[in-house]
Amino acid sequence: MLDRRKFIQGAALATAGIALTKHVDAEAPKLKHLQGKPIVISTWNHGMPANEAAWEVLKKGGRALDAVEAGVRVPEADPNVMTVGYGGFPDRDGFVTLDACIMDEKGNAGSVAFLQDIMHPISVARLVMEKTPHVMLVGDGARQFALANGFKKENLLTDKARKAWEDWKKESKYKPVINIENHDTISLLAIDSKGDISGACTTSGAAFKMHGRVGDSPIIGAGLFCDNEVGGAAATGQGELVMKTLGSFLVVELMRSGMSPQKACEEAVMRIVKKIPNYKESQIGYIAINKAGETGAYCLHPGFNYALYKDDKNTLIDAKSFLKD
């Protein structure tokens, strides 16, 4: 006959076994990915060449942090991408002001905001992360830091962007136009061959904004958030809506609670729908990736697309939207 002590011991061992099995099951997607292949996901069609640059780093076994920086530097230097870096639309006073942030697999983060005259704000943000005790530097302080670390002062206002600004001044009306070259941040997330996640986000902000305006892109938890235990998320669109709902952090926390990246992006958009009365006047898009290598994307209005580099193939995909045509 089984005595009470042996029964209790047996029950405890069985419970421990169940708990261990559940833990292993929960970790299985992560372990599976750690064997696996790098993945890159980024916003908009300029994410395609950004993904290519990131992939060059990852396919050689490089670190996700290096990949995301290399990726977003491509649109930062492209004068034809008029919402990021060189060639970006100026503010209403004619100044090109840049915002960027970066986050690694260890939870380290760096950010710059209202940065002028520097071609690659993402690389300045990385130096803020690696060389200072701070997370964010802004304005002239960020520029001084960049110049002290070897960056060159450059004129970022191209003739094309200047002409657009001069045309805008004829009426000087500020109203973001959905999906029309005024909010197209490049946000990029990557998983490397070790399974580590990093992210980067960089923009010249809303075209013809008030001088001094900063959006969500340089704000950790709004424009970008990564947690190497869970996954990463990033935003694009009208930054004020993302800032009011801390969207990227929300997506990661929803994934932590068990949601897929797709469902988490959808819920973050729904948070805007529920909380912000005039949400229909703006576009917002989210991208996300989890440790299992699953991805998701969702937006308010049709028209947001994202680039996904997976299984040695780079693809531009139209995201699903809450509102329909």
C-alpha positions in Angstrom: 0.0 0.0 0.0 1.4 3.4 -1.0 2.0 5.5 2.1 1.2 9.2 2.3 4.8 10.5 2.2 5.6 8.5 -1.0 2.4 9.7 -2.6 3.2 13.3 -1.9 6.7 12.9 -3.2 5.5 11.2 -6.3 2.9 13.9 -6.9 5.6 16.6 -6.5 7.9 14.9 -9.0 5.0 14.6 -11.5 4.2 18.3 -11.1 7.8 19.2 -11.6 7.9 17.1 -14.7 4.8 18.8 -16.1 6.3 22.2 -15.4 9.6 21.3 -17.0 7.8 19.9 -20.1 5.8 23.1 -20.4 9.0 25.2 -20.1 10.7 23.1 -22.8 7.6 23.5 -25.0 7.6 27.2 -24.4 11.3 27.4 -25.3 11.0 25.1 -28.3 10.4 27.9 -30.9 13.4 29.8 -29.6 15.7 26.7 -29.7 14.4 25.9 -33.2 15.3 29.4 -34.4 18.7 29.3 -32.7 19.6 26.5 -35.2 18.2 28.5 -38.0 18.4 31.2 -40.5 18.6 35.0 -40.1 15.5 37.1 -40.9 15.1 40.8 -41.7 11.9 42.8 -41.8 11.6 46.5 -42.5 9.1 49.2 -43.5 8.1 50.5 -46.9 9.6 49.8 -50.3 12.9 51.4 -49.4 13.2 48.5 -47.0 14.1 46.3 -50.0 17.6 47.7 -50.5 17.9 48.2 -46.7 17.2 44.5 -46.2 19.8 43.6 -48.8 22.5 45.5 -46.9 21.5 43.9 -43.6 21.5 40.5 -45.2 25.1 40.9 -46.4 26.0 41.2 -42.7 23.8 38.3 -41.5 24.8 35.8 -44.2 28.4 36.0 -43.0 27.3 35.2 -39.4 27.4 38.9 -38.4 25.6 40.4 -35.4 22.0 41.6 -35.8 23.1 45.0 -34.4 25.6 45.5 -37.2 23.0 44.4 -39.7 20.3 46.8 -38.7 22.7 49.7 -38.7 24.0 48.8 -42.2 20.5 48.3 -43.5 19.1 51.7 -42.5 22.2 53.6 -43.6 21.1 52.8 -47.2 18.0 55.0 -47.2 19.7 57.5 -45.0 22.2 58.2 -47.8 19.7 58.0 -50.7 18.5 61.5 -51.8 15.5 59.9 -53.5 14.1 58.7 -50.2 12.7 62.0 -49.1 11.6 61.0 -45.7 15.0 59.7 -44.3 18.4 61.4 -44.0 20.0 63.1 -46.9 17.3 64.6 -49.2 14.6 64.4 -46.5 11.9 67.1 -46.5 12.8 70.0 -44.3 10.6 71.5 -41.5 8.5 74.6 -42.1 11.5 76.8 -41.6 13.6 75.0 -44.2 15.8 72.9 -41.9 16.4 69.1 -42.3 16.2 67.6 -38.8 16.8 63.9 -38.2 15.7 61.4 -35.6 17.0 57.9 -35.0 17.3 55.1 -32.5 18.9 51.7 -32.2 18.6 48.8 -29.7 20.6 45.7 -29.3 20.0 42.2 -27.9 21.2 43.1 -24.5 18.7 45.9 -24.0 21.1 48.7 -24.7 19.7 51.6 -26.6 20.9 54.9 -28.2 19.0 57.7 -29.7 19.4 61.1 -31.3 16.7 63.7 -32.1 16.5 67.0 -33.8 19.9 66.4 -35.3 21.1 68.6 -38.1 23.9 68.5 -40.7 24.8 64.8 -40.1 24.3 62.2 -42.8 23.9 59.1 -40.7 21.9 59.7 -37.5 21.6 55.9 -36.9 25.4 55.6 -36.5 25.4 58.6 -34.1 22.7 56.9 -32.1 24.8 53.8 -31.9 27.7 55.8 -30.5 25.4 57.4 -28.0 24.6 53.8 -26.9 28.2 52.6 -26.8 30.2 55.7 -25.7 28.0 57.5 -23.3 26.0 56.8 -20.1 22.9 58.2 -21.8 20.2 56.9 -24.1 19.3 60.2 -26.0 21.1 63.3 -27.2 19.3 66.0 -29.0 19.8 69.1 -31.1 23.1 70.9 -31.0 24.4 68.6 -28.3 23.9 65.6 -30.6 25.6 67.4 -33.5 28.6 68.4 -31.3 28.8 64.8 -30.1 28.7 63.6 -33.8 31.4 66.0 -34.9 33.6 65.1 -31.9 33.4 61.5 -33.0 34.5 62.0 -36.6 31.2 62.7 -38.4 31.4 65.5 -41.0 29.0 68.5 -41.2 27.1 68.2 -44.5 24.2 70.1 -46.2 21.3 67.6 -46.3 18.9 69.8 -48.1 18.8 68.8 -51.8 17.5 71.0 -54.6 14.5 68.7 -55.0 13.6 68.9 -51.3 14.1 72.7 -51.3 11.8 73.1 -54.3 9.1 71.1 -52.5 9.5 73.3 -49.5 9.2 76.5 -51.5 6.1 75.1 -53.2 4.6 74.3 -49.8 5.3 77.8 -48.5 2.9 79.3 -51.0 0.0 78.1 -48.8 1.9 76.9 -45.7 -0.7 74.4 -44.7 0.4 71.5 -42.5 -1.7 68.4 -42.9 -0.2 65.0 -43.2 -1.3 63.1 -46.3 -1.9 59.4 -45.8 0.8 57.3 -47.5 2.2 60.2 -49.5 5.9 60.7 -48.7 5.6 62.5 -45.5 5.9 59.8 -42.8 7.8 57.0 -44.4 10.2 56.1 -41.6 12.6 53.2 -42.2 12.3 50.8 -39.3 14.2 47.5 -39.5 14.4 44.5 -37.3 16.7 41.5 -37.6 17.5 38.2 -36.1 21.0 36.8 -36.6 22.2 33.2 -36.8 22.6 33.1 -33.0 18.9 34.0 -32.6 19.7 37.5 -31.2 17.4 40.4 -32.1 18.2 44.1 -32.7 16.4 47.0 -34.3 16.9 50.4 -35.9 14.6 53.3 -36.8 15.5 56.5 -38.6 13.6 59.4 -40.2 13.6 63.0 -41.3 10.2 63.3 -39.7 7.0 64.7 -41.0 7.5 67.1 -44.0 7.2 70.8 -43.1 6.6 70.1 -39.4 7.1 72.8 -36.8 10.7 73.6 -36.1 11.7 71.5 -33.1 9.1 68.8 -33.6 10.2 65.3 -32.8 8.1 62.2 -33.5 8.2 58.6 -32.3 11.2 57.4 -34.2 13.9 58.2 -31.7 11.8 57.2 -28.7 12.6 53.8 -27.2 9.2 52.0 -26.7 7.4 54.1 -29.2 9.2 53.9 -32.6 11.2 50.8 -31.7 11.5 48.3 -28.9 13.4 45.0 -28.7 13.5 42.4 -25.9 15.8 39.4 -26.7 13.7 37.1 -24.6 10.5 37.9 -26.7 11.0 39.7 -30.0 11.0 43.2 -31.5 8.6 45.7 -32.9 8.8 49.0 -34.8 6.5 51.6 -36.1 6.0 54.0 -39.0 3.4 56.7 -39.8 2.2 59.7 -37.8 4.4 59.6 -34.8 2.1 61.4 -32.4 -0.3 58.5 -32.4 2.4 56.0 -31.7 3.8 58.2 -28.9 0.4 58.4 -27.3 0.0 54.6 -27.2 3.7 53.6 -26.8 3.0 51.2 -29.7 6.2 49.2 -30.2 6.6 48.4 -26.5 2.9 47.4 -26.5 3.5 45.0 -29.3 6.4 43.3 -27.6 4.5 43.0 -24.3 1.6 41.5 -26.1 3.9 38.9 -27.7 5.3 38.3 -24.2 1.9 37.4 -23.1 1.5 34.8 -25.9 0.2 36.7 -28.9 1.7 36.1 -32.3 3.5 39.0 -34.0 0.5 39.5 -36.3 -2.1 39.6 -33.6 0.1 41.9 -31.5 0.4 44.4 -34.4 -3.3 44.2 -34.9 -4.0 44.9 -31.2 -1.6 47.9 -31.2 -3.5 49.4 -34.1 -6.8 48.7 -32.3 -5.5 50.6 -29.3 -5.1 53.7 -31.5 -8.6 53.1 -32.9 -10.1 52.9 -29.4 -8.1 55.7 -27.8 -7.6 58.4 -30.5 -10.8 59.9 -31.9 -9.3 61.3 -35.1 -7.3 58.2 -36.0 -8.7 58.1 -39.5 -6.8 61.2 -40.4 -3.4 59.4 -40.1 -1.6 56.3 -41.2 0.1 54.0 -38.7 1.9 50.7 -39.5 3.7 48.2 -37.2 6.1 45.4 -38.0 7.1 42.7 -35.5 9.2 39.6 -35.1 9.4 37.0 -32.3 12.1 34.6 -31.2 10.6 31.8 -33.2 11.2 33.8 -36.4 7.5 34.6 -36.9 6.7 38.0 -38.3 3.6 40.3 -38.4 2.5 43.6 -39.8 -0.6 45.7 -39.7 -1.7 49.2 -40.4 -4.7 51.6 -40.2 -5.2 52.4 -43.9 -4.4 50.3 -47.0 -1.2 51.3 -48.6 1.5 50.3 -46.1 4.0 47.7 -47.3 7.0 46.1 -45.7 10.0 44.1 -46.9 10.7 40.7 -45.5 14.0 38.9 -46.2 13.6 35.2 -45.2 14.7 31.9 -46.5 17.2 33.7 -48.9 14.4 35.7 -50.5 13.6 39.4 -50.2 9.9 40.1 -50.7 7.8 43.3 -50.6 4.4 42.6 -49.0 1.2 44.7 -48.6 0.2 44.7 -45.0 -3.4 44.1 -43.9 -5.3 47.1 -42.7 -8.0 48.0 -40.2 -9.7 50.4 -42.7 -10.5 49.3 -46.2 -10.5 51.1 -49.5 
